[in-house]
Amino acid sequence: QVQLVESGGGLVQPGGSLRLSCVASGRFFNINVMAWYRQAPGKQRELVADITSGGSTAYGDSVKGRFTVSRDNAKNTLYLEMNSLKFEDTAVYLCNAKGQSLLKMNYNAWGQGTQVTVSS
């Protein structure tokens, strides 16, 4: 079982910055890929950014150049540094982790999400 807990969301003005964190806990063999997704009201969930255990990253087109994803493998923690925030970044941001359990079975875990609201 893998549990993911996000933190760091809040209200920020356009052009501002926020840093999200996601801590993974529980019993598992590994975490291969960690990712941030977001879901705005009335819209489909979209990938914001992901990062492999080796540090390879990928970003959604709408956040490239503004957001930076990173992870601390020793702390099982995922981060998302968000700069130059726009109104359209308003959403619930969800942490995702994919890997293998102690029984070497694949898992796909989700956190509860943290609200990010960009408003003046």
N, C-alpha and C positions, 0 to 999 in steps of 0.2 A: 504494500500500500504506500502510495506517495501522496503526501499532502502539500499543497502549494498555498502560500499566504502572501498576498500582495499588500504593498503599502506605498504611501507617497503621493497619492492623488490629492486633488483639491481644486480650488478656484484660482485662476490666474488670468491676468490681463493679456490681450493680444500682444505678441512680441516677447512675452515672458518665458520663463523656464521652469521645468519641474524635473525631478528625478524619481523614478519609480523603482521599487525593489520587489523581488519575489524570492522567498525562501522556501526551499524544498526540504521536507523532513519525511521520516518514515524509514521503512526497510526496503532497499532496492539494490540491485547489482550495479547499475550504472544509470546515468542520465546522458543520453546521446545528444539530443537537440533540445534546447530551451527556446521559447519564442514568446513574443508579445503579439496578441491579437487585440482588436478593438471592435466594439459594436455600438453604433449610434442608433437612436430610436428610428425605427422604420427602415433600417439599412441592414444589409447582410454583414456578418462577421468578416473582417478582413485581416490579413496578415500585416503586421506593422514591421516586425523584424525578427529574425531568428539567428541563432548562433550554435555552432556545433561544440562538442567538447574540445576540439582542437583549435577553436577560435575563428573558424570561417563564418562570415556573416552574410546576411542577405536582407534587403530592405524593400518595403513597398514603395512604389514610385512616388507616392504623395508625401513621403517623409524623408526621402533621400537628401542628404546634405543638411538636415535639421536635427535628426534623431541619431543617437549612437547607442547601440546595444553592446553590453559586455557581461561577463560572468566571472564569478570567483568559484572555481571548481572545488577548492578546499572547503568553502563555506556553503556549497550547493546553493548559491545565490545568483540571481539574474538581475541585471539593472537595465534601465532605459533612461538615458539622458535626453530630455526633450527641450530643444531651444527654438526660438522664433515661432512660438506657438500661434496657431491661427484658430479662428472661430470653428472651422471645420474639423479641428482635432478633438472637439468635444465628443466624448464617448466613454463607455466603460472599457477599461483596459484589462485584459485577462492574460494571465500567465499560463503557459502550456509547457509540458515536459513529456518527452518521449524517450523511452529507454527499455531496459530489461529488468524484470523482477529477480528476486533471489532464486526463483525456479527457472530463470532464463526465458520467461515469457514476456512478450512485448506489452508495454503499457502506454497509455495515452492519458495523461492527467491534466486536469484543469483547476485553476484557482477560482475563487468567488468573484474576483474582479475588484477594481478600484476606479472610482469615478474621477474623470478629469473634465473640468468645465472651463472653457476659455470664454471670458465675457468681460466687457468693459463696464 
